[in-house]
Amino acid sequence: MSYDLKIRQEASQEFANAFVWYEEQQQGLGAIFETSVKRKLNQICKNPYHYKAEYNQFHQALTEKFPFLIVYTIDENLKQVLIIAIFHTSRNPNKKFRK
């Protein structure tokens, strides 16, 4: 069973900013980044408990080829995955668990 996906506005903005930055570095690189993130989001929705939970409720999944961590929670009642952050791993790790 696949879970529904909901992305917080802040996480969506982080994703958009990263996409633009990669695209500015090299044309087409943003699209590769987008594909990597979307692939990981699909994997999360198919099996959200596959990735380890930190701090009781926050799960983390690392993207392939890019240093980004997808931080999310699971609402079992709604069968929904809520993306909290799409977080560059070089940033302050305390900021990835903001609500």
N, CA, C and O atoms as a MOPAC input file, in Angstrom:
PM7 MOZYME 1SCF
protein

 N      0.82800 1    -1.18800 1     0.00000 1
 C      0.00000 1     0.00000 1     0.00000 1
 C      0.86900 1     1.24600 1     0.00000 1
 O      1.82700 1     1.34400 1     0.76600 1
 N      0.53900 1     2.17000 1    -0.83900 1
 C      1.29700 1     3.40400 1    -0.94400 1
 C      0.63900 1     4.50100 1    -0.10600 1
 O     -0.58600 1     4.61200 1    -0.06700 1
 N      1.45300 1     5.29700 1     0.55300 1
 C      0.96800 1     6.40200 1     1.37000 1
 C      0.85500 1     7.65600 1     0.50000 1
 O      1.58100 1     7.81700 1    -0.48100 1
 N     -0.06900 1     8.53400 1     0.88200 1
 C     -0.18400 1     9.82400 1     0.20600 1
 C      0.99100 1    10.69700 1     0.61100 1
 O      1.58100 1    10.50800 1     1.67500 1
 N      1.32500 1    11.65100 1    -0.24200 1
 C      2.46200 1    12.53300 1    -0.00900 1
 C      1.97800 1    13.95900 1     0.17200 1
 O      1.18400 1    14.47300 1    -0.61700 1
 N      2.47400 1    14.58500 1     1.22800 1
 C      2.22000 1    16.00300 1     1.45900 1
 C      3.56100 1    16.65200 1     1.75100 1
 O      4.34600 1    16.14300 1     2.55100 1
 N      3.82000 1    17.77600 1     1.10100 1
 C      5.10400 1    18.46700 1     1.25800 1
 C      4.84600 1    19.83900 1     1.86500 1
 O      4.07200 1    20.62900 1     1.32400 1
 N      5.49300 1    20.11600 1     2.98000 1
 C      5.36500 1    21.44400 1     3.59500 1
 C      5.91400 1    22.49500 1     2.64600 1
 O      6.81000 1    22.22100 1     1.84800 1
 N      5.37400 1    23.68700 1     2.74000 1
 C      5.78500 1    24.78100 1     1.87300 1
 C      7.28200 1    25.06200 1     2.00200 1
 O      7.95100 1    25.33200 1     1.00400 1
 N      7.80300 1    24.99900 1     3.20900 1
 C      9.22900 1    25.25300 1     3.43000 1
 C     10.09400 1    24.21900 1     2.71300 1
 O     11.12300 1    24.56100 1     2.13000 1
 N      9.67700 1    22.96600 1     2.76000 1
 C     10.42200 1    21.90400 1     2.07800 1
 C     10.34500 1    22.08600 1     0.56900 1
 O     11.32700 1    21.86700 1    -0.14000 1
 N      9.18900 1    22.48200 1     0.08700 1
 C      9.02100 1    22.73900 1    -1.34000 1
 C      9.93200 1    23.87700 1    -1.78900 1
 O     10.52200 1    23.82000 1    -2.86800 1
 N     10.04300 1    24.90200 1    -0.96200 1
 C     10.91700 1    26.03600 1    -1.29100 1
 C     12.38300 1    25.62100 1    -1.28000 1
 O     13.15600 1    26.04300 1    -2.13900 1
 N     12.77100 1    24.78800 1    -0.30200 1
 C     14.14700 1    24.27500 1    -0.26500 1
 C     14.46500 1    23.50900 1    -1.54600 1
 O     15.53700 1    23.66500 1    -2.12900 1
 N     13.51400 1    22.68100 1    -1.97100 1
 C     13.69000 1    21.90900 1    -3.19200 1
 C     13.83600 1    22.83100 1    -4.40100 1
 O     14.73000 1    22.64100 1    -5.22600 1
 N     12.96000 1    23.82800 1    -4.50500 1
 C     12.99200 1    24.76500 1    -5.63900 1
 C     14.30900 1    25.53600 1    -5.67100 1
 O     14.89100 1    25.72600 1    -6.73900 1
 N     14.77800 1    25.98000 1    -4.51100 1
 C     16.04900 1    26.71300 1    -4.45800 1
 C     17.21600 1    25.83300 1    -4.89400 1
 O     18.10000 1    26.28200 1    -5.62300 1
 N     17.21400 1    24.59300 1    -4.45100 1
 C     18.28900 1    23.67300 1    -4.83600 1
 C     18.23400 1    23.38300 1    -6.33200 1
 O     19.26900 1    23.33000 1    -6.99700 1
 N     17.03100 1    23.19500 1    -6.85600 1
 C     16.87000 1    22.95400 1    -8.29200 1
 C     17.48200 1    24.10200 1    -9.09600 1
 O     18.25400 1    23.87700 1   -10.02700 1
 N     17.13200 1    25.31800 1    -8.73000 1
 C     17.65200 1    26.49800 1    -9.44400 1
 C     19.16900 1    26.55600 1    -9.32800 1
 O     19.85300 1    26.82300 1   -10.31600 1
 N     19.70500 1    26.30900 1    -8.13200 1
 C     21.15200 1    26.36800 1    -7.94600 1
 C     21.85900 1    25.34100 1    -8.83200 1
 O     22.83900 1    25.67500 1    -9.49900 1
 N     21.37600 1    24.09900 1    -8.84700 1
 C     22.00300 1    23.07200 1    -9.68800 1
 C     21.88000 1    23.41700 1   -11.16500 1
 O     22.81000 1    23.18000 1   -11.93500 1
 N     20.76200 1    23.96400 1   -11.56200 1
 C     20.56200 1    24.32300 1   -12.96900 1
 C     21.51100 1    25.45300 1   -13.37800 1
 O     21.98500 1    25.48900 1   -14.51400 1
 N     21.78700 1    26.38000 1   -12.44700 1
 C     22.73600 1    27.46100 1   -12.72000 1
 C     24.16400 1    26.92900 1   -12.84700 1
 O     24.97200 1    27.49100 1   -13.58600 1
 N     24.47200 1    25.85400 1   -12.13400 1
 C     25.81300 1    25.27400 1   -12.19500 1
 C     26.06200 1    24.59600 1   -13.53500 1
 O     27.14500 1    24.69700 1   -14.11100 1
 N     25.03600 1    23.90400 1   -14.01800 1
 C     25.14900 1    23.19700 1   -15.29100 1
 C     23.74600 1    22.92000 1   -15.81200 1
 O     22.90700 1    22.35600 1   -15.10900 1
 N     23.50800 1    23.31700 1   -17.03400 1
 C     22.19100 1    23.10200 1   -17.61900 1
 C     21.85900 1    21.60600 1   -17.62900 1
 O     22.66500 1    20.78700 1   -18.07100 1
 N     20.68100 1    21.26500 1   -17.14300 1
 C     20.25200 1    19.87300 1   -17.07000 1
 C     20.51300 1    19.21800 1   -15.72900 1
 O     19.90500 1    18.19600 1   -15.41000 1
 N     21.41700 1    19.79400 1   -14.93200 1
 C     21.73300 1    19.20700 1   -13.62900 1
 C     20.55700 1    19.34400 1   -12.66300 1
 O     20.34500 1    18.47800 1   -11.81400 1
 N     19.80000 1    20.42300 1   -12.79100 1
 C     18.60600 1    20.59800 1   -11.97100 1
 C     17.59400 1    19.49300 1   -12.22600 1
 O     16.96400 1    18.98900 1   -11.29600 1
 N     17.44100 1    19.12000 1   -13.49100 1
 C     16.50500 1    18.04400 1   -13.84200 1
 C     16.96700 1    16.70800 1   -13.26800 1
 O     16.14400 1    15.90200 1   -12.83400 1
 N     18.26200 1    16.47200 1   -13.26500 1
 C     18.79900 1    15.23400 1   -12.67500 1
 C     18.54300 1    15.23300 1   -11.16700 1
 O     18.17100 1    14.20800 1   -10.59500 1
 N     18.74600 1    16.38600 1   -10.53000 1
 C     18.44800 1    16.52600 1    -9.10300 1
 C     16.97100 1    16.25400 1    -8.83500 1
 O     16.62900 1    15.52200 1    -7.90600 1
 N     16.10600 1    16.83800 1    -9.64100 1
 C     14.66300 1    16.64500 1    -9.48400 1
 C     14.28100 1    15.17000 1    -9.59400 1
 O     13.48300 1    14.67200 1    -8.80000 1
 N     14.84200 1    14.48500 1   -10.56000 1
 C     14.57300 1    13.05800 1   -10.74700 1
 C     15.02400 1    12.25800 1    -9.52800 1
 O     14.32900 1    11.34200 1    -9.08800 1
 N     16.18900 1    12.60700 1    -8.98500 1
 C     16.71700 1    11.91100 1    -7.81200 1
 C     15.79300 1    12.08600 1    -6.60800 1
 O     15.50800 1    11.12700 1    -5.89100 1
 N     15.33300 1    13.30400 1    -6.39500 1
 C     14.44900 1    13.56900 1    -5.25400 1
 C     13.10500 1    12.87500 1    -5.45000 1
 O     12.58600 1    12.25900 1    -4.51900 1
 N     12.54400 1    12.96900 1    -6.63500 1
 C     11.24600 1    12.34300 1    -6.89000 1
 C     11.31900 1    10.82100 1    -6.75200 1
 O     10.38300 1    10.19400 1    -6.25500 1
 N     12.41400 1    10.24000 1    -7.18500 1
 C     12.59300 1     8.79200 1    -7.04200 1
 C     12.59600 1     8.40400 1    -5.56200 1
 O     11.97000 1     7.42200 1    -5.16600 1
 N     13.31100 1     9.19200 1    -4.75000 1
 C     13.36600 1     8.90000 1    -3.31200 1
 C     12.00200 1     9.11700 1    -2.66500 1
 O     11.60900 1     8.34500 1    -1.79000 1
 N     11.27000 1    10.15800 1    -3.08100 1
 C      9.92800 1    10.39200 1    -2.54300 1
 C      8.99700 1     9.22700 1    -2.86200 1
 O      8.19200 1     8.83000 1    -2.02000 1
 N      9.09800 1     8.68300 1    -4.05600 1
 C      8.29100 1     7.51500 1    -4.42700 1
 C      8.63200 1     6.31400 1    -3.55000 1
 O      7.74100 1     5.58800 1    -3.10800 1
 N      9.92300 1     6.10800 1    -3.30000 1
 C     10.34400 1     5.00300 1    -2.43700 1
 C      9.80900 1     5.19000 1    -1.01700 1
 O      9.36700 1     4.23300 1    -0.38100 1
 N      9.85300 1     6.41500 1    -0.53500 1
 C      9.35000 1     6.71800 1     0.80500 1
 C      7.85800 1     6.40400 1     0.88900 1
 O      7.40800 1     5.77700 1     1.84800 1
 N      7.09300 1     6.83600 1    -0.10900 1
 C      5.64600 1     6.61100 1    -0.08900 1
 C      5.29700 1     5.13200 1    -0.16600 1
 O      4.29400 1     4.70600 1     0.40700 1
 N      6.09400 1     4.35600 1    -0.85400 1
 C      5.82800 1     2.92000 1    -0.95600 1
 C      6.16000 1     2.18200 1     0.33000 1
 O      5.47600 1     1.22300 1     0.68600 1
 N      7.20300 1     2.61600 1     1.03200 1
 C      7.62400 1     1.93400 1     2.24600 1
 C      8.22600 1     2.94900 1     3.22200 1
 O      9.44400 1     2.98200 1     3.39500 1
 N      7.39500 1     3.77600 1     3.86100 1
 C      7.91800 1     4.85700 1     4.69400 1
 C      8.68000 1     4.39800 1     5.93400 1
 O      9.50100 1     5.15100 1     6.45800 1
 N      8.43000 1     3.19100 1     6.41000 1
 C      9.12800 1     2.70800 1     7.59800 1
 C     10.49200 1     2.09900 1     7.27700 1
 O     11.20700 1     1.67200 1     8.18400 1
 N     10.84800 1     2.05700 1     6.02600 1
 C     12.15900 1     1.52400 1     5.63100 1
 C     13.29200 1     2.38400 1     6.18400 1
 O     14.36300 1     1.87500 1     6.51600 1
 N     13.05000 1     3.68600 1     6.28000 1
 C     14.09000 1     4.61100 1     6.71600 1
 C     13.96400 1     4.87700 1     8.21400 1
 O     12.86500 1     5.04500 1     8.74300 1
 N     15.09500 1     4.91100 1     8.87000 1
 C     15.19300 1     5.01100 1    10.31500 1
 C     14.54700 1     6.30100 1    10.84900 1
 O     14.64200 1     7.36300 1    10.23300 1
 N     13.90000 1     6.18000 1    11.99200 1
 C     13.32300 1     7.34000 1    12.67100 1
 C     14.34800 1     7.93200 1    13.63600 1
 O     15.04100 1     7.20400 1    14.34600 1
 N     14.43500 1     9.24500 1    13.65100 1
 C     15.29400 1     9.97700 1    14.57900 1
 C     14.39700 1    10.80100 1    15.48700 1
 O     13.33600 1    11.25900 1    15.06400 1
 N     14.80200 1    10.98800 1    16.69300 1
 C     14.04500 1    11.81800 1    17.62400 1
 C     12.57700 1    11.41400 1    17.67100 1
 O     11.69100 1    12.26900 1    17.65800 1
 N     12.32600 1    10.13600 1    17.72600 1
 C     11.01200 1     9.50700 1    17.90600 1
 C     10.10800 1     9.51400 1    16.68200 1
 O      9.42100 1     8.52200 1    16.43800 1
 N     10.08000 1    10.57200 1    15.91500 1
 C      9.09600 1    10.62000 1    14.84500 1
 C      9.64500 1    11.01100 1    13.48700 1
 O      8.98400 1    10.77100 1    12.47600 1
 N     10.80900 1    11.59500 1    13.42500 1
 C     11.33900 1    12.09100 1    12.16200 1
 C     12.16300 1    11.01700 1    11.45700 1
 O     13.17000 1    10.54500 1    11.98500 1
 N     11.72800 1    10.64500 1    10.27900 1
 C     12.46400 1     9.69200 1     9.45900 1
 C     13.34200 1    10.47200 1     8.49100 1
 O     13.03900 1    11.61200 1     8.13800 1
 N     14.44700 1     9.83500 1     8.06100 1
 C     15.38100 1    10.50500 1     7.16300 1
 C     15.78800 1     9.56100 1     6.03900 1
 O     16.10100 1     8.39200 1     6.26300 1
 N     15.77400 1    10.10200 1     4.82000 1
 C     16.20300 1     9.32400 1     3.66200 1
 C     17.16400 1    10.18100 1     2.84400 1
 O     16.83900 1    11.31100 1     2.47900 1
 N     18.32100 1     9.65300 1     2.56600 1
 C     19.33900 1    10.35400 1     1.79200 1
 C     19.10800 1    10.12200 1     0.29900 1
 O     18.87900 1     8.99100 1    -0.13000 1
 N     19.16800 1    11.19400 1    -0.48900 1
 C     19.00700 1    11.04800 1    -1.92900 1
 C     20.26600 1    10.43400 1    -2.53400 1
 O     21.34600 1    10.47900 1    -1.94600 1
 N     20.10000 1     9.86800 1    -3.70600 1
 C     21.24500 1     9.30500 1    -4.42000 1
 C     21.90600 1    10.40300 1    -5.24600 1
 O     21.21800 1    11.23500 1    -5.83700 1
 N     23.21300 1    10.40800 1    -5.28800 1
 C     24.03500 1    11.30700 1    -6.10600 1
 C     24.06900 1    12.75500 1    -5.62800 1
 O     24.92800 1    13.51400 1    -6.07700 1
 N     23.17400 1    13.16700 1    -4.73900 1
 C     23.13600 1    14.54000 1    -4.25500 1
 C     23.11500 1    14.51700 1    -2.73000 1
 O     22.49500 1    13.63800 1    -2.13100 1
 N     23.79300 1    15.48200 1    -2.09800 1
 C     23.89100 1    15.47700 1    -0.63200 1
 C     22.66100 1    16.09100 1     0.04200 1
 O     22.77300 1    17.08200 1     0.76400 1
 N     21.50100 1    15.50200 1    -0.19600 1
 C     20.25900 1    16.00600 1     0.38100 1
 C     19.57400 1    14.92000 1     1.18100 1
 O     19.52400 1    13.75400 1     0.78900 1
 N     19.05200 1    15.34500 1     2.31300 1
 C     18.34500 1    14.47000 1     3.22100 1
 C     16.87700 1    14.87300 1     3.19700 1
 O     16.54700 1    16.05100 1     3.33500 1
 N     16.00700 1    13.89900 1     3.02200 1
 C     14.57000 1    14.14800 1     3.06700 1
 C     14.10100 1    13.74900 1     4.46200 1
 O     14.22800 1    12.59400 1     4.86600 1
 N     13.56500 1    14.71300 1     5.18200 1
 C     13.09000 1    14.49900 1     6.54700 1
 C     11.56700 1    14.47100 1     6.50400 1
 O     10.93900 1    15.35600 1     5.92200 1
 N     10.97500 1    13.44500 1     7.12500 1
 C      9.53000 1    13.30400 1     7.04200 1
 C      8.95700 1    12.62500 1     8.27500 1
 O      9.66700 1    11.99100 1     9.05600 1
 N      7.64100 1    12.78300 1     8.42200 1
 C      6.89200 1    12.08100 1     9.45200 1
 C      5.81700 1    11.24500 1     8.76600 1
 O      5.49600 1    11.45200 1     7.59600 1
 N      5.27600 1    10.30600 1     9.51300 1
 C      4.24100 1     9.41600 1     8.98100 1
 C      2.98800 1     9.57500 1     9.83400 1
 O      3.03500 1     9.47200 1    11.06000 1
 N      1.87600 1     9.82700 1     9.16800 1
 C      0.57300 1     9.85100 1     9.85000 1
 C     -0.13900 1     8.56000 1     9.47300 1
 O     -0.67100 1     8.42900 1     8.37100 1
 N     -0.14400 1     7.62700 1    10.38400 1
 C     -0.71100 1     6.30000 1    10.12700 1
 C     -2.23000 1     6.37300 1     9.95300 1
 O     -2.80000 1     5.60600 1     9.17600 1
 N     -2.88100 1     7.28200 1    10.66400 1
 C     -4.33900 1     7.42400 1    10.55300 1
 C     -4.75100 1     7.87600 1     9.15800 1
 O     -5.72700 1     7.37000 1     8.60200 1
 N     -4.01700 1     8.81800 1     8.59500 1
 C     -4.33000 1     9.33500 1     7.26200 1
 C     -3.61400 1     8.57400 1     6.14700 1
 O     -3.87500 1     8.80100 1     4.96600 1
 N     -2.70600 1     7.66600 1     6.53100 1
 C     -1.85900 1     6.96200 1     5.55000 1
 C     -1.14400 1     7.99700 1     4.68700 1
 O     -1.19900 1     7.97300 1     3.45800 1
 N     -0.46300 1     8.91700 1     5.40000 1
 C      0.16000 1    10.05200 1     4.72300 1
 C      1.59200 1    10.24600 1     5.20900 1
 O      1.89500 1    10.07000 1     6.38900 1
 N      2.46100 1    10.61200 1     4.27600 1
 C      3.82700 1    10.99500 1     4.57100 1
 C      3.89500 1    12.50900 1     4.43300 1
 O      3.49800 1    13.06300 1     3.40800 1
 N      4.40100 1    13.18000 1     5.47300 1
 C      4.56100 1    14.62900 1     5.44500 1
 C      6.04300 1    14.95700 1     5.35700 1
 O      6.81300 1    14.64100 1     6.26400 1
 N      6.43500 1    15.58700 1     4.26800 1
 C      7.83400 1    15.98500 1     4.08600 1
 C      8.05900 1    17.28000 1     4.85700 1
 O      7.43600 1    18.30400 1     4.57700 1
 N      8.95200 1    17.21500 1     5.82500 1
 C      9.26600 1    18.35000 1     6.67900 1
 C     10.36100 1    19.20800 1     6.05600 1
 O     10.29000 1    20.43600 1     6.09700 1
 N     11.37500 1    18.56300 1     5.47800 1
 C     12.51100 1    19.29000 1     4.91300 1
 C     13.16700 1    18.47300 1     3.81600 1
 O     13.17400 1    17.24200 1     3.84900 1
 N     13.71300 1    19.17800 1     2.85300 1
 C     14.61600 1    18.60500 1     1.84900 1
 C     15.90100 1    19.38100 1     2.07600 1
 O     16.06700 1    20.50000 1     1.59000 1
 N     16.79300 1    18.77200 1     2.81500 1
 C     17.83900 1    19.45300 1     3.55000 1
 C     19.23200 1    19.12500 1     3.02000 1
 O     19.60100 1    17.95400 1     2.94400 1
 N     20.00800 1    20.14300 1     2.65200 1
 C     21.39100 1    19.91400 1     2.22000 1
 C     22.20600 1    19.48400 1     3.43400 1
 O     22.14900 1    20.13400 1     4.47800 1
 N     22.94600 1    18.42100 1     3.31000 1
 C     23.64300 1    17.82700 1     4.45000 1
 C     24.77200 1    18.69000 1     5.00800 1
 O     25.26800 1    18.40300 1     6.09800 1
 N     25.19300 1    19.73500 1     4.29800 1
 C     26.25200 1    20.58900 1     4.82600 1
 C     25.71000 1    21.67000 1     5.76400 1
 O     26.48400 1    22.37100 1     6.41700 1
 N     24.39800 1    21.80400 1     5.83200 1
 C     23.79800 1    22.82600 1     6.69600 1
 C     23.75500 1    22.36400 1     8.14900 1
 O     23.99000 1    21.19200 1     8.44400 1
 N     23.45900 1    23.27800 1     9.03700 1
 C     23.35900 1    22.99100 1    10.46700 1
 C     22.29000 1    21.90300 1    10.68400 1
 O     21.12200 1    22.13000 1    10.36800 1
 N     22.65600 1    20.75300 1    11.20500 1
 C     21.69300 1    19.65400 1    11.35200 1
 C     20.55600 1    19.95800 1    12.32200 1
 O     19.51300 1    19.30800 1    12.25200 1
 N     20.72300 1    20.91900 1    13.21900 1
 C     19.63500 1    21.26400 1    14.13700 1
 C     18.45300 1    21.89400 1    13.42000 1
 O     17.33700 1    21.85600 1    13.93700 1
 N     18.66300 1    22.46500 1    12.25700 1
 C     17.59700 1    23.13500 1    11.53100 1
 C     16.70900 1    22.17100 1    10.76400 1
 O     15.63300 1    22.56800 1    10.31800 1
 N     17.11500 1    20.93400 1    10.59400 1
 C     16.32300 1    20.01000 1     9.77500 1
 C     15.08600 1    19.50600 1    10.49900 1
 O     14.17200 1    18.99300 1     9.85500 1
 N     15.02900 1    19.63600 1    11.82700 1
 C     13.88600 1    19.12300 1    12.57000 1
 C     12.94100 1    20.23600 1    13.01500 1
 O     12.23600 1    20.08100 1    14.01200 1
 N     12.91500 1    21.32300 1    12.31100 1
 C     12.00400 1    22.40500 1    12.68800 1
 C     10.57400 1    22.03400 1    12.33800 1
 O     10.33100 1    21.24000 1    11.42900 1
 N      9.64500 1    22.60600 1    13.05400 1
 C      8.21800 1    22.33300 1    12.79400 1
 C      7.56600 1    23.55900 1    12.21600 1
 O      6.36900 1    23.54300 1    11.92700 1

